[in-house]
Amino acid sequence: MTVGGREFYVYRYEGELNDIPNAVVIISYPREAFGDPKALRAFISTNAGISTQEILDTYTERWPVEIFFRQSKNKLALDKYQIRSRQGIERYWLIMSLVHYMCCMHSGKYNTFEEG
């Protein structure tokens, strides 16, 4: 299967998963890294009505958001804030987003967060 210009080996399971009566589990390996345990990805969906292609396309679009949250939690302590007001939380999120952006764009070109 091709997703975002890359080829993947894909397996789809539909059925009961814990307390979810009709879950979809997709296991994928990039073709160029088949057999590498670090390259294995598993995706879960509760919408069995959509195709494997649609699920993988959606995750491909969503993946940068997941990376942002992981990096912000691990490197910027996003999950440690103790603010209760809505305005304070919105301001904190804005500051976190700006700091993340500045770390990635410090030299005028996009870098990974770790390089920034």
C-alpha positions as a printed Julia matrix, in Angstrom:
116×3 Matrix{Float64}:
   0.0    0.0    0.0
   1.27   3.48  -0.83
   0.83   6.31   1.68
   2.39   9.72   1.16
   4.64   8.42  -1.6
   6.05   5.6    0.55
   5.22   1.91   0.29
   4.12  -0.12   3.3
   3.3   -3.71   4.13
  -0.04  -3.58   5.94
  -2.17  -6.0    7.95
  -5.73  -5.1    9.03
  -7.65  -6.74  11.87
 -11.34  -6.03  12.49
 -13.1   -7.37  15.54
 -13.38  -7.2   19.28
 -10.53  -5.55  21.16
 -10.87  -5.39  24.95
 -14.22  -3.62  25.48
 -14.45  -2.25  21.94
 -16.87  -4.47  19.99
 -15.74  -3.54  16.47
 -12.23  -2.12  16.49
  -9.82  -1.83  13.59
  -6.13  -2.49  14.2
  -3.68  -1.75  11.4
  -0.09  -2.92  11.6
   2.3   -1.42   9.09
   5.95  -1.7    8.14
   7.69   0.61   5.66
   8.83  -1.51   2.75
  12.43  -0.28   3.04
  12.6   -1.13   6.76
  10.72  -4.43   6.85
  11.86  -6.5    9.8
  13.19  -3.54  11.81
  11.23  -3.59  15.09
  11.61   0.19  15.47
   9.82   0.77  12.16
   6.7   -1.19  13.11
   3.61   0.99  13.64
   0.19  -0.02  14.95
  -2.91   2.15  14.54
  -6.28   1.67  16.2
  -9.61   3.02  15.0
 -13.15   2.57  16.25
 -14.59   3.41  12.83
 -14.66   0.11  10.94
 -16.47   1.76   8.04
 -13.42   3.52   6.65
 -10.74   1.92   4.54
  -7.2    1.12   5.55
  -6.01   3.78   3.1
  -8.17   6.44   4.77
  -6.95   5.51   8.25
  -3.29   5.65   7.22
  -3.77   8.91   5.29
  -5.39  10.47   8.37
  -2.58   9.33  10.66
  -0.01  10.64   8.17
  -1.6   14.09   8.4
  -1.92  13.85  12.19
   1.59  12.54  12.89
   3.3   15.99  13.11
   0.75  16.97  15.77
   1.62  13.85  17.79
   5.33  14.68  17.5
   4.65  18.25  18.67
   2.85  17.0   21.79
   5.5   14.39  22.6
   8.34  16.9   22.22
   6.48  19.59  24.16
   5.8   17.21  27.03
   9.29  15.69  27.12
  11.39  18.8   26.47
   9.19  21.75  27.51
   7.2   20.15  30.37
   3.89  20.93  28.69
   2.12  18.38  30.87
   3.43  19.93  34.13
   1.63  23.26  34.07
  -0.62  24.15  37.01
  -2.9   26.78  35.56
  -6.64  26.67  36.16
  -8.12  29.61  34.3
  -9.06  29.28  30.66
  -7.2   32.46  29.75
  -4.06  31.24  31.54
  -4.19  27.88  29.79
  -4.66  29.54  26.38
  -1.7   31.86  27.05
   0.46  28.97  28.21
  -0.37  26.98  25.07
   0.48  29.98  22.92
   3.84  30.4   24.66
   4.59  26.67  24.31
   3.74  26.78  20.6
   5.96  29.82  20.06
   8.88  28.26  21.95
   8.54  25.06  19.92
   8.41  27.08  16.69
  11.47  29.13  17.68
  13.42  25.97  18.51
  12.6   24.51  15.1
  13.17  27.72  13.1
  16.07  29.36  14.94
  18.38  29.52  11.91
  15.76  30.64   9.38
  15.24  27.12   8.09
  13.26  24.27   9.55
  15.19  22.0   11.9
  14.06  19.13  14.03
  13.28  20.08  17.61
  16.45  18.37  18.83
  18.61  20.41  16.42
  16.98  23.66  17.56
